[in-house]
Amino acid sequence: MNTDLKWQYNEMRQIGADYADAAEVRAYDSRMQKLRNVKEEIGSIINCLCLTSNQTILDFGT
């Protein structure tokens, strides 16, 4: 049976930026540093949360 159907969408095919490539990630980080100050934003968010030293933030999928 032929499983290579040309009309069927290939979910495994890389399209767009390949963020598994370290050079692409560095280029992305460089572009983003021109648009926003992420470290400052994170500090501002943490200050707004009024965290104590025994609390932890978990950030995933953002």
mmCIF file as gemmi writes it, N, C-alpha and C atoms, coordinates in Angstrom:
data_model
loop_
_atom_site.group_PDB
_atom_site.id
_atom_site.type_symbol
_atom_site.label_atom_id
_atom_site.label_alt_id
_atom_site.label_comp_id
_atom_site.label_asym_id
_atom_site.label_entity_id
_atom_site.label_seq_id
_atom_site.pdbx_PDB_ins_code
_atom_site.Cartn_x
_atom_site.Cartn_y
_atom_site.Cartn_z
_atom_site.occupancy
_atom_site.B_iso_or_equiv
_atom_site.pdbx_formal_charge
_atom_site.auth_seq_id
_atom_site.auth_asym_id
_atom_site.pdbx_PDB_model_num
ATOM 1 N N . MET Axp A 1 ? 0.841 -1.182 0 1 0 ? 1 A 1
ATOM 2 C CA . MET Axp A 1 ? 0 0 0 1 0 ? 1 A 1
ATOM 3 C C . MET Axp A 1 ? 0.889 1.251 0 1 0 ? 1 A 1
ATOM 4 N N . ASN Axp A 2 ? 0.62 2.194 -0.868 1 0 ? 2 A 1
ATOM 5 C CA . ASN Axp A 2 ? 1.389 3.428 -0.961 1 0 ? 2 A 1
ATOM 6 C C . ASN Axp A 2 ? 0.855 4.432 0.061 1 0 ? 2 A 1
ATOM 7 N N . THR Axp A 3 ? 1.709 4.821 1.042 1 0 ? 3 A 1
ATOM 8 C CA . THR Axp A 3 ? 1.289 5.768 2.074 1 0 ? 3 A 1
ATOM 9 C C . THR Axp A 3 ? 1.778 7.183 1.782 1 0 ? 3 A 1
ATOM 10 N N . ASP Axp A 4 ? 2.439 7.397 0.642 1 0 ? 4 A 1
ATOM 11 C CA . ASP Axp A 4 ? 2.958 8.707 0.255 1 0 ? 4 A 1
ATOM 12 C C . ASP Axp A 4 ? 1.933 9.403 -0.635 1 0 ? 4 A 1
ATOM 13 N N . LEU Axp A 5 ? 0.88 9.919 -0.023 1 0 ? 5 A 1
ATOM 14 C CA . LEU Axp A 5 ? -0.186 10.561 -0.776 1 0 ? 5 A 1
ATOM 15 C C . LEU Axp A 5 ? 0.151 12.036 -0.977 1 0 ? 5 A 1
ATOM 16 N N . LYS Axp A 6 ? 0.258 12.465 -2.232 1 0 ? 6 A 1
ATOM 17 C CA . LYS Axp A 6 ? 0.661 13.843 -2.55 1 0 ? 6 A 1
ATOM 18 C C . LYS Axp A 6 ? -0.391 14.86 -2.1 1 0 ? 6 A 1
ATOM 19 N N . TRP Axp A 7 ? -1.637 14.499 -2.078 1 0 ? 7 A 1
ATOM 20 C CA . TRP Axp A 7 ? -2.705 15.43 -1.716 1 0 ? 7 A 1
ATOM 21 C C . TRP Axp A 7 ? -2.894 15.565 -0.211 1 0 ? 7 A 1
ATOM 22 N N . GLN Axp A 8 ? -2.309 14.647 0.543 1 0 ? 8 A 1
ATOM 23 C CA . GLN Axp A 8 ? -2.5 14.651 1.99 1 0 ? 8 A 1
ATOM 24 C C . GLN Axp A 8 ? -1.488 15.576 2.661 1 0 ? 8 A 1
ATOM 25 N N . TYR Axp A 9 ? -1.952 16.393 3.622 1 0 ? 9 A 1
ATOM 26 C CA . TYR Axp A 9 ? -1.092 17.317 4.345 1 0 ? 9 A 1
ATOM 27 C C . TYR Axp A 9 ? -0.06 16.551 5.162 1 0 ? 9 A 1
ATOM 28 N N . ASN Axp A 10 ? 1.201 16.955 5.066 1 0 ? 10 A 1
ATOM 29 C CA . ASN Axp A 10 ? 2.289 16.303 5.784 1 0 ? 10 A 1
ATOM 30 C C . ASN Axp A 10 ? 2.606 17.109 7.039 1 0 ? 10 A 1
ATOM 31 N N . GLU Axp A 11 ? 2.129 16.663 8.18 1 0 ? 11 A 1
ATOM 32 C CA . GLU Axp A 11 ? 2.342 17.377 9.441 1 0 ? 11 A 1
ATOM 33 C C . GLU Axp A 11 ? 3.803 17.369 9.887 1 0 ? 11 A 1
ATOM 34 N N . MET Axp A 12 ? 4.602 16.482 9.364 1 0 ? 12 A 1
ATOM 35 C CA . MET Axp A 12 ? 5.997 16.373 9.785 1 0 ? 12 A 1
ATOM 36 C C . MET Axp A 12 ? 6.923 17.27 8.956 1 0 ? 12 A 1
ATOM 37 N N . ARG Axp A 13 ? 6.443 17.847 7.865 1 0 ? 13 A 1
ATOM 38 C CA . ARG Axp A 13 ? 7.266 18.698 7.004 1 0 ? 13 A 1
ATOM 39 C C . ARG Axp A 13 ? 7.463 20.062 7.653 1 0 ? 13 A 1
ATOM 40 N N . GLN Axp A 14 ? 8.707 20.512 7.746 1 0 ? 14 A 1
ATOM 41 C CA . GLN Axp A 14 ? 9.043 21.81 8.333 1 0 ? 14 A 1
ATOM 42 C C . GLN Axp A 14 ? 8.61 22.922 7.397 1 0 ? 14 A 1
ATOM 43 N N . ILE Axp A 15 ? 7.802 23.847 7.915 1 0 ? 15 A 1
ATOM 44 C CA . ILE Axp A 15 ? 7.375 25.019 7.152 1 0 ? 15 A 1
ATOM 45 C C . ILE Axp A 15 ? 7.664 26.239 8.007 1 0 ? 15 A 1
ATOM 46 N N . GLY Axp A 16 ? 8.219 27.268 7.408 1 0 ? 16 A 1
ATOM 47 C CA . GLY Axp A 16 ? 8.523 28.481 8.154 1 0 ? 16 A 1
ATOM 48 C C . GLY Axp A 16 ? 9.849 28.362 8.888 1 0 ? 16 A 1
ATOM 49 N N . ALA Axp A 17 ? 10 29.177 9.929 1 0 ? 17 A 1
ATOM 50 C CA . ALA Axp A 17 ? 11.252 29.21 10.691 1 0 ? 17 A 1
ATOM 51 C C . ALA Axp A 17 ? 11.486 27.872 11.4 1 0 ? 17 A 1
ATOM 52 N N . ASP Axp A 18 ? 12.709 27.403 11.346 1 0 ? 18 A 1
ATOM 53 C CA . ASP Axp A 18 ? 13.082 26.148 12.006 1 0 ? 18 A 1
ATOM 54 C C . ASP Axp A 18 ? 13.792 26.48 13.314 1 0 ? 18 A 1
ATOM 55 N N . TYR Axp A 19 ? 13.034 26.5 14.409 1 0 ? 19 A 1
ATOM 56 C CA . TYR Axp A 19 ? 13.602 26.881 15.704 1 0 ? 19 A 1
ATOM 57 C C . TYR Axp A 19 ? 14.369 25.74 16.371 1 0 ? 19 A 1
ATOM 58 N N . ALA Axp A 20 ? 14.565 24.641 15.657 1 0 ? 20 A 1
ATOM 59 C CA . ALA Axp A 20 ? 15.479 23.599 16.118 1 0 ? 20 A 1
ATOM 60 C C . ALA Axp A 20 ? 16.906 23.957 15.696 1 0 ? 20 A 1
ATOM 61 N N . ASP Axp A 21 ? 17.035 24.96 14.824 1 0 ? 21 A 1
ATOM 62 C CA . ASP Axp A 21 ? 18.333 25.433 14.336 1 0 ? 21 A 1
ATOM 63 C C . ASP Axp A 21 ? 18.812 26.573 15.242 1 0 ? 21 A 1
ATOM 64 N N . ALA Axp A 22 ? 19.935 26.375 15.914 1 0 ? 22 A 1
ATOM 65 C CA . ALA Axp A 22 ? 20.46 27.357 16.876 1 0 ? 22 A 1
ATOM 66 C C . ALA Axp A 22 ? 20.7 28.718 16.224 1 0 ? 22 A 1
ATOM 67 N N . ALA Axp A 23 ? 21.14 28.746 14.977 1 0 ? 23 A 1
ATOM 68 C CA . ALA Axp A 23 ? 21.385 30.023 14.285 1 0 ? 23 A 1
ATOM 69 C C . ALA Axp A 23 ? 20.072 30.775 14.085 1 0 ? 23 A 1
ATOM 70 N N . GLU Axp A 24 ? 19 30.068 13.782 1 0 ? 24 A 1
ATOM 71 C CA . GLU Axp A 24 ? 17.69 30.701 13.613 1 0 ? 24 A 1
ATOM 72 C C . GLU Axp A 24 ? 17.187 31.279 14.934 1 0 ? 24 A 1
ATOM 73 N N . VAL Axp A 25 ? 17.434 30.573 16.016 1 0 ? 25 A 1
ATOM 74 C CA . VAL Axp A 25 ? 17.03 31.054 17.342 1 0 ? 25 A 1
ATOM 75 C C . VAL Axp A 25 ? 17.8 32.322 17.697 1 0 ? 25 A 1
ATOM 76 N N . ARG Axp A 26 ? 19.099 32.341 17.438 1 0 ? 26 A 1
ATOM 77 C CA . ARG Axp A 26 ? 19.906 33.535 17.71 1 0 ? 26 A 1
ATOM 78 C C . ARG Axp A 26 ? 19.413 34.726 16.88 1 0 ? 26 A 1
ATOM 79 N N . ALA Axp A 27 ? 19.091 34.483 15.619 1 0 ? 27 A 1
ATOM 80 C CA . ALA Axp A 27 ? 18.589 35.555 14.75 1 0 ? 27 A 1
ATOM 81 C C . ALA Axp A 27 ? 17.249 36.067 15.273 1 0 ? 27 A 1
ATOM 82 N N . TYR Axp A 28 ? 16.384 35.173 15.719 1 0 ? 28 A 1
ATOM 83 C CA . TYR Axp A 28 ? 15.09 35.565 16.277 1 0 ? 28 A 1
ATOM 84 C C . TYR Axp A 28 ? 15.287 36.412 17.535 1 0 ? 28 A 1
ATOM 85 N N . ASP Axp A 29 ? 16.15 35.949 18.432 1 0 ? 29 A 1
ATOM 86 C CA . ASP Axp A 29 ? 16.423 36.699 19.665 1 0 ? 29 A 1
ATOM 87 C C . ASP Axp A 29 ? 16.96 38.092 19.352 1 0 ? 29 A 1
ATOM 88 N N . SER Axp A 30 ? 17.819 38.193 18.372 1 0 ? 30 A 1
ATOM 89 C CA . SER Axp A 30 ? 18.383 39.48 17.983 1 0 ? 30 A 1
ATOM 90 C C . SER Axp A 30 ? 17.295 40.419 17.47 1 0 ? 30 A 1
ATOM 91 N N . ARG Axp A 31 ? 16.38 39.894 16.656 1 0 ? 31 A 1
ATOM 92 C CA . ARG Axp A 31 ? 15.274 40.715 16.147 1 0 ? 31 A 1
ATOM 93 C C . ARG Axp A 31 ? 14.365 41.174 17.279 1 0 ? 31 A 1
ATOM 94 N N . MET Axp A 32 ? 14.077 40.296 18.211 1 0 ? 32 A 1
ATOM 95 C CA . MET Axp A 32 ? 13.163 40.633 19.306 1 0 ? 32 A 1
ATOM 96 C C . MET Axp A 32 ? 13.766 41.678 20.252 1 0 ? 32 A 1
ATOM 97 N N . GLN Axp A 33 ? 15.088 41.656 20.443 1 0 ? 33 A 1
ATOM 98 C CA . GLN Axp A 33 ? 15.739 42.633 21.314 1 0 ? 33 A 1
ATOM 99 C C . GLN Axp A 33 ? 15.581 44.041 20.771 1 0 ? 33 A 1
ATOM 100 N N . LYS Axp A 34 ? 15.368 44.181 19.474 1 0 ? 34 A 1
ATOM 101 C CA . LYS Axp A 34 ? 15.153 45.5 18.878 1 0 ? 34 A 1
ATOM 102 C C . LYS Axp A 34 ? 13.724 45.992 19.122 1 0 ? 34 A 1
ATOM 103 N N . LEU Axp A 35 ? 12.811 45.075 19.387 1 0 ? 35 A 1
ATOM 104 C CA . LEU Axp A 35 ? 11.4 45.424 19.554 1 0 ? 35 A 1
ATOM 105 C C . LEU Axp A 35 ? 10.983 45.624 21.006 1 0 ? 35 A 1
ATOM 106 N N . ARG Axp A 36 ? 11.607 44.872 21.903 1 0 ? 36 A 1
ATOM 107 C CA . ARG Axp A 36 ? 11.17 44.924 23.298 1 0 ? 36 A 1
ATOM 108 C C . ARG Axp A 36 ? 12.285 44.515 24.242 1 0 ? 36 A 1
ATOM 109 N N . ASN Axp A 37 ? 12.175 44.955 25.495 1 0 ? 37 A 1
ATOM 110 C CA . ASN Axp A 37 ? 13.136 44.608 26.526 1 0 ? 37 A 1
ATOM 111 C C . ASN Axp A 37 ? 12.497 43.537 27.415 1 0 ? 37 A 1
ATOM 112 N N . VAL Axp A 38 ? 12.738 42.284 27.077 1 0 ? 38 A 1
ATOM 113 C CA . VAL Axp A 38 ? 12.082 41.169 27.76 1 0 ? 38 A 1
ATOM 114 C C . VAL Axp A 38 ? 12.471 41.113 29.235 1 0 ? 38 A 1
ATOM 115 N N . LYS Axp A 39 ? 13.733 41.33 29.56 1 0 ? 39 A 1
ATOM 116 C CA . LYS Axp A 39 ? 14.16 41.277 30.967 1 0 ? 39 A 1
ATOM 117 C C . LYS Axp A 39 ? 13.428 42.328 31.795 1 0 ? 39 A 1
ATOM 118 N N . GLU Axp A 40 ? 13.266 43.519 31.232 1 0 ? 40 A 1
ATOM 119 C CA . GLU Axp A 40 ? 12.541 44.573 31.937 1 0 ? 40 A 1
ATOM 120 C C . GLU Axp A 40 ? 11.063 44.195 32.11 1 0 ? 40 A 1
ATOM 121 N N . GLU Axp A 41 ? 10.474 43.616 31.073 1 0 ? 41 A 1
ATOM 122 C CA . GLU Axp A 41 ? 9.07 43.189 31.143 1 0 ? 41 A 1
ATOM 123 C C . GLU Axp A 41 ? 8.877 42.121 32.222 1 0 ? 41 A 1
ATOM 124 N N . ILE Axp A 42 ? 9.782 41.163 32.267 1 0 ? 42 A 1
ATOM 125 C CA . ILE Axp A 42 ? 9.687 40.101 33.271 1 0 ? 42 A 1
ATOM 126 C C . ILE Axp A 42 ? 9.801 40.688 34.671 1 0 ? 42 A 1
ATOM 127 N N . GLY Axp A 43 ? 10.756 41.589 34.874 1 0 ? 43 A 1
ATOM 128 C CA . GLY Axp A 43 ? 10.917 42.233 36.176 1 0 ? 43 A 1
ATOM 129 C C . GLY Axp A 43 ? 9.67 42.989 36.588 1 0 ? 43 A 1
ATOM 130 N N . SER Axp A 44 ? 9.063 43.685 35.641 1 0 ? 44 A 1
ATOM 131 C CA . SER Axp A 44 ? 7.843 44.435 35.916 1 0 ? 44 A 1
ATOM 132 C C . SER Axp A 44 ? 6.695 43.511 36.317 1 0 ? 44 A 1
ATOM 133 N N . ILE Axp A 45 ? 6.559 42.4 35.63 1 0 ? 45 A 1
ATOM 134 C CA . ILE Axp A 45 ? 5.504 41.426 35.954 1 0 ? 45 A 1
ATOM 135 C C . ILE Axp A 45 ? 5.727 40.834 37.339 1 0 ? 45 A 1
ATOM 136 N N . ILE Axp A 46 ? 6.963 40.459 37.634 1 0 ? 46 A 1
ATOM 137 C CA . ILE Axp A 46 ? 7.273 39.871 38.945 1 0 ? 46 A 1
ATOM 138 C C . ILE Axp A 46 ? 6.989 40.878 40.056 1 0 ? 46 A 1
ATOM 139 N N . ASN Axp A 47 ? 7.344 42.14 39.846 1 0 ? 47 A 1
ATOM 140 C CA . ASN Axp A 47 ? 7.065 43.172 40.849 1 0 ? 47 A 1
ATOM 141 C C . ASN Axp A 47 ? 5.567 43.342 41.074 1 0 ? 47 A 1
ATOM 142 N N . CYS Axp A 48 ? 4.783 43.269 40.012 1 0 ? 48 A 1
ATOM 143 C CA . CYS Axp A 48 ? 3.325 43.413 40.128 1 0 ? 48 A 1
ATOM 144 C C . CYS Axp A 48 ? 2.699 42.249 40.896 1 0 ? 48 A 1
ATOM 145 N N . LEU Axp A 49 ? 3.318 41.082 40.834 1 0 ? 49 A 1
ATOM 146 C CA . LEU Axp A 49 ? 2.772 39.897 41.5 1 0 ? 49 A 1
ATOM 147 C C . LEU Axp A 49 ? 3.042 39.876 42.997 1 0 ? 49 A 1
ATOM 148 N N . CYS Axp A 50 ? 3.969 40.713 43.454 1 0 ? 50 A 1
ATOM 149 C CA . CYS Axp A 50 ? 4.327 40.778 44.884 1 0 ? 50 A 1
ATOM 150 C C . CYS Axp A 50 ? 4.666 39.393 45.442 1 0 ? 50 A 1
ATOM 151 N N . LEU Axp A 51 ? 5.542 38.709 44.779 1 0 ? 51 A 1
ATOM 152 C CA . LEU Axp A 51 ? 5.931 37.362 45.191 1 0 ? 51 A 1
ATOM 153 C C . LEU Axp A 51 ? 6.776 37.39 46.459 1 0 ? 51 A 1
ATOM 154 N N . THR Axp A 52 ? 6.668 36.313 47.218 1 0 ? 52 A 1
ATOM 155 C CA . THR Axp A 52 ? 7.544 36.13 48.368 1 0 ? 52 A 1
ATOM 156 C C . THR Axp A 52 ? 8.67 35.183 47.967 1 0 ? 52 A 1
ATOM 157 N N . SER Axp A 53 ? 9.679 35.063 48.8 1 0 ? 53 A 1
ATOM 158 C CA . SER Axp A 53 ? 10.844 34.245 48.457 1 0 ? 53 A 1
ATOM 159 C C . SER Axp A 53 ? 10.522 32.749 48.4 1 0 ? 53 A 1
ATOM 160 N N . ASN Axp A 54 ? 9.408 32.319 48.965 1 0 ? 54 A 1
ATOM 161 C CA . ASN Axp A 54 ? 9.081 30.881 48.938 1 0 ? 54 A 1
ATOM 162 C C . ASN Axp A 54 ? 8.058 30.546 47.857 1 0 ? 54 A 1
ATOM 163 N N . GLN Axp A 55 ? 7.791 31.476 46.936 1 0 ? 55 A 1
ATOM 164 C CA . GLN Axp A 55 ? 6.877 31.221 45.836 1 0 ? 55 A 1
ATOM 165 C C . GLN Axp A 55 ? 7.651 31.008 44.542 1 0 ? 55 A 1
ATOM 166 N N . THR Axp A 56 ? 7.055 30.26 43.632 1 0 ? 56 A 1
ATOM 167 C CA . THR Axp A 56 ? 7.689 29.942 42.359 1 0 ? 56 A 1
ATOM 168 C C . THR Axp A 56 ? 6.72 30.249 41.225 1 0 ? 56 A 1
ATOM 169 N N . ILE Axp A 57 ? 7.243 30.754 40.125 1 0 ? 57 A 1
ATOM 170 C CA . ILE Axp A 57 ? 6.446 30.977 38.921 1 0 ? 57 A 1
ATOM 171 C C . ILE Axp A 57 ? 6.806 29.9 37.916 1 0 ? 57 A 1
ATOM 172 N N . LEU Axp A 58 ? 5.791 29.313 37.32 1 0 ? 58 A 1
ATOM 173 C CA . LEU Axp A 58 ? 5.993 28.337 36.244 1 0 ? 58 A 1
ATOM 174 C C . LEU Axp A 58 ? 5.375 28.914 34.989 1 0 ? 58 A 1
ATOM 175 N N . ASP Axp A 59 ? 6.186 29.109 33.968 1 0 ? 59 A 1
ATOM 176 C CA . ASP Axp A 59 ? 5.726 29.685 32.709 1 0 ? 59 A 1
ATOM 177 C C . ASP Axp A 59 ? 5.997 28.671 31.603 1 0 ? 59 A 1
ATOM 178 N N . PHE Axp A 60 ? 4.947 28.234 30.929 1 0 ? 60 A 1
ATOM 179 C CA . PHE Axp A 60 ? 5.166 27.285 29.828 1 0 ? 60 A 1
ATOM 180 C C . PHE Axp A 60 ? 4.141 27.536 28.732 1 0 ? 60 A 1
ATOM 181 N N . GLY Axp A 61 ? 4.542 27.235 27.521 1 0 ? 61 A 1
ATOM 182 C CA . GLY Axp A 61 ? 3.641 27.337 26.391 1 0 ? 61 A 1
ATOM 183 C C . GLY Axp A 61 ? 3.248 28.742 26.016 1 0 ? 61 A 1
ATOM 184 N N . THR Axp A 62 ? 4.09 29.72 26.325 1 0 ? 62 A 1
ATOM 185 C CA . THR Axp A 62 ? 3.724 31.087 25.993 1 0 ? 62 A 1
ATOM 186 C C . THR Axp A 62 ? 4.405 31.547 24.735 1 0 ? 62 A 1
